[in-house]
Every structure is written in C-alpha cells, then in structure tokens.
Amino acid sequence: MDISDAQLNESSPFNERAKLQENILEVNNIEVVYNDIVQVLRGVSLHVAKGTIVALLGTNGAGKTTALRAISGLLKPENGAIKEGYIKFLGKDITNKLGTEIVRHGAVMVPEGRRVFKHLTVSENIKVGSITRRDGSEKINDDYQLMYRHFPRLANITNRMAGYSSGGEQQMIAIARALMAAPEMLMLDEPSLGLAPLLVKEIFDNIVQINRVVGTTILVVEQNAKIALEIADYAYIMESGRIVLEGAAEDLKNNPDVKEFYLGVTKGGGRKSFKDIKSYKRRKRWM
Amino acid sequence: MKIIRFFLTKCSGDRYIAMSYFFQIVISGVVVGSIYALAALGLVLVYKSSRVANFAHGQIIAAGAFITYALTVWASIPVYISFVLSMLITFCLAWSVERIFLRRLIGEPIISVIMVTIGLASILDGLIYLTPFGTENFSFPSFFPQEPIMVGGVSISWTQLVGVIITFILIGGFSWFFKKSTVGISMRAVSDDQFASMSVGISVPGVFGLAWATAGLSAAAAGCIIGNITGLNFDTLHSFGIVVFPVVILGGLDSILGAVVAGIIMGLIQQFAGGYIDGNWGLNGTGEVLPYIILLIILLIKPHGLFGIHEIERV
C-alpha cells in the first residue's frame, strides 16, 4: 500500500519538479471550508521553490486570498479551517497551525489592503514586526536599519502616524513590517491594490530587490496578472477554488488563454475593447 | 516645595494662612489625583488592548490591598517585599482570570465580555465576603514616621508622599513600556488591528492575557497605596473601580497620559470644591458632584476625551 502510493507519487509531475528544485513550501491538495459549510478551496496544490518568486493569479473570489490565509494560519478569525490535505513549510507540517507559530517558522504574510497599524508611528510599525524574533536586539536593529535602505521613502517619515501616510508608503510599511520577522518566505496579498501604476511599479521593483538581495522567497497573490508575470519565475492561475493553469511565467505570458482572459490581449495581438467581451461576460454570469 | 516656601515667605498674617490653605488643597488634590490615575491605569490597559470596560477592576484593587495586608501583618513579611509580592500575586491572579473566563470569549461581541466582567465582580465580591476582609475594617500598621512633613503651613504625610512617588514611578514605567519595548508596542498594535497583528505573528490572546495581568499589577499597587492612606474597608476599596470611570473617560479611555492628567484634574477639582465651596453659600458635598459636571462640559467640547485617539480615516 505504502509502496504503491510512493510509486504513484513518484510519477506525478509535481514530484518531478520537486526533485529539480528544493521546495520551501508545499501545499498538497488542500480543501478549505468556512463555517463548516462554505467550501472555498477544492483541492489546491502548489509548490514554491526556494529563492524564487511565485505568483498566484486569478479573478475576484477565485480563492487566492483564502489560499494565502490557509498557508499563513490566519483562517481562524474568519472561522475557516483546512479540512483535507496538508501544507508543509521547510519540511515541517504547518496545516492548521496558529499564525504566530507559522511566522516563527519563517513565513510571513502582508495582508490585503496593507493593514498598517494606523495609530502607531512608522518606526513602531516596522519595529513591531520583530516580535517573534529571539536572535538578539543587535541583529534586529541591523535589520531595522536595512528596511530604510530598502524603502528610502520611509526614512523621512519615521515619526509620522502610519495612518496618515500615503497608500504607497503604507504598502512599504506593511512589507517592511513583515520583513522584520526575517522570514524565509514573504507572502504578499494584492500589493498593487488601489495604487497608482507608477507606485505599483516601485513596489514591485522593491519586491524583486528583496528577492535578489536578501534571498527571500516570495509568493505573491495578484489580480494584476501583467505586472505579476513580469517579476515572477513561476505562476499559478486559480478559478473558483481550483488551480486551473500553472507554468513558468514566460510560458504563461505567451499562453493564448492567459493573454485573452488576464492580459486583455486578443489572438490578433491587439487590445480587446470592453465592448467586445461584454456579451461573453454576460453569458458567463447566467451559467 | 521650594516654590511653596517662596510664596509663603512673601505673605504674612491672614494672607499667609490663606496661601498655605491654598497649597494644602493643591497638594492633597495632587495626591488624590495621582492615586486616581494609578487606579485608572488598569482600566486603561485592558480597554487599550481589548476594548473591554472591566467592571471587576475595583475588586482586583481590593484584592491587591488585602493580599498585601495578609502578607505584611499575618505572615509578617517586610512591607517592601510584601508590596512587590502582592503585585506579582495579583499579576498572576488577573492573568488566570483572563485565561479561565475571558479567553474563550475572544471574537464574541464586546458587550458579552463586559457582562462577564460584571459577573466576575460579583464572584470576587462573594469570595472576599467569605474572608474577614469582607466585613471587618483593618488598617495597615504605620510604616513611615507619624509626624507629617511641614513646609511652611503646608503638611503632607509620609504615606501620601511615598504613595505619590510610587504612583509616578509606576506610571512612568508603564509609559516607557508601551512606547519603547516591542511587547508594549505589540499591545498597542493589537488594539489597532487584530488581524494585522496576527499576520506579523503577535499572539492576540497572549496580549490580552498580558494586558489583564499588568492591569492586575497596577491595581494591586493602587489598592495598597489607597489602603495605606484610607484604611482597609472593602466597600471603599471596591467602589474605586467605579469612581475612576469618569477619570478614564475624561482622559480618553486608552491613553495613559490622559489617565494621569484627568486623574489630577479630578483630584484638584474635588479638593478645591471641598475646600472652598463647601460650607459657603449653603452648599455641601460639591466635591462629589463638581467633577462630574466638569467632566460633562469637557466631553461636550472634546467627545474623545482629553487624549483619546481619533479614528484615522483615509480614502
């Protein structure tokens, strides 16, 4: 029984990829149920290789945020739980573990909508991210200084109440706060949400820089498929609680379906206007 | 003290007496006010992190005072040690209260948690009535010289002086803790955004437990100091839990500085009303009423209290 299972897994495409690269995160066939009745994820599997940037794309309500919360142990506040499958991070089983423990293991999430501590100053926001660390104040202080090198904009507003800073600055604060936990893997939930295109570019540049310089593995959830595929090495596309497509970011960028549905480009190569896809959308809604 | 002496040397005769009377009232206002502030601190700590008004706070204050008395008089432990010991015991006591009764209520509506604290107050009442403290009055043996310190015509007793000093040390310590230490900042973070706190790995139940425990610690200190000044009467002590509510509201519910300033304002108003208005123009008991009238007026002008935080709204 065990042997046949192992043999079965041996031949699966996941394991072949796993052999090539060391996976830092392994999500295996998880099902997430809210309030014991609403099933949001239906057998989601994904793998994140160490040191890479992986994007998880999809439309509203596809279950991207739920997947991220399942990994970071933050389903409880919403009354959700992983009912099937398992999640392994750095070889340890973290299925349904508490958020605090998962941060300690080295996986930190930047929540959707930034969620900075509005009534704390910028420097307090960043400092509090180190709460789970036990490696001495010297290292923490070094990392704290490093944050201002990653995000020079924040160096000028250290004493400002975080709630009064701009959307882009708040996103930077939230990322810096998460990085203060010295994570092995950083998860970002919609970092582009509500930001001007130029700022989105700046934030994504920062993310790439952190990946290159610090070596932090990054898992980013995005609706903005275009920019996410630009920085990602590998990507998954979700729809109604399932992974429907996955592949190297380069391949996905050239995939005709992805082009049409997520990048707004038709087969002819020109941009499609909203007028043309409207009928399709309406039909889809009635189905 | 020097300022008082300076002013007093300028005066003579009737004016001298009037001035020393004035300073006497200022001093006792500050003493009463700082004790209010210390008693209010516990309420602020709990409210700050969990948005819960703790109606059992007065009982915890009383328990702290009684534990100190029991340790000092019955177990004859030196007062310095028993003071610290009782703070530690109440720290653990309040932490276990949170652990046993309130932990399972996290995520429930805040009003249910408040109802639980009211129930808790009754339970603690019942428990304390089982001990001799519930019905009898005790008073601490005097630890300090009996004769008050006299500056000109103004007197302050050693007990009051030491009480005020301890109060300010504790309040300073707590302010530092919340401003500078990562754990203190994390407690403020939880009051700001619980979900975000969890995402950076702050243990929200842990923070609630710690808030209750530190509130217990400050309540024990307050109870001890009050008990030393007024004597150990259960009714007086546990009513402090309610008396300080206006102080907390005036200060803005979640600000330590607010509690201190509001406490001293309330103490001064009370003493001045008692010292100058009572007995004149056929008025009596204004000391009890005037603070509330002023409280209402200030809240009309500043609805968030003196130092309360405004919600930051950005779109």
Interface residues (C-beta under 8 A of the other chain):
Chain A: S72 L74 P77 L98 G99 T100 I102 V103 R104 V108 M109 V110 P111 R115 V116 F117 K118 H119 L120 E124 N125 K127 V128 G129 S130 I131 T132 M161 G163 Y164 G167 A174 R177 A178 M180 A181
Chain B: G107 T182 V183 I185 S186 R188 A189 D192 D193 Q194 F195 A196 S197 M198 S199 V200 G201 I202 S203 G206 I309 I312 R314
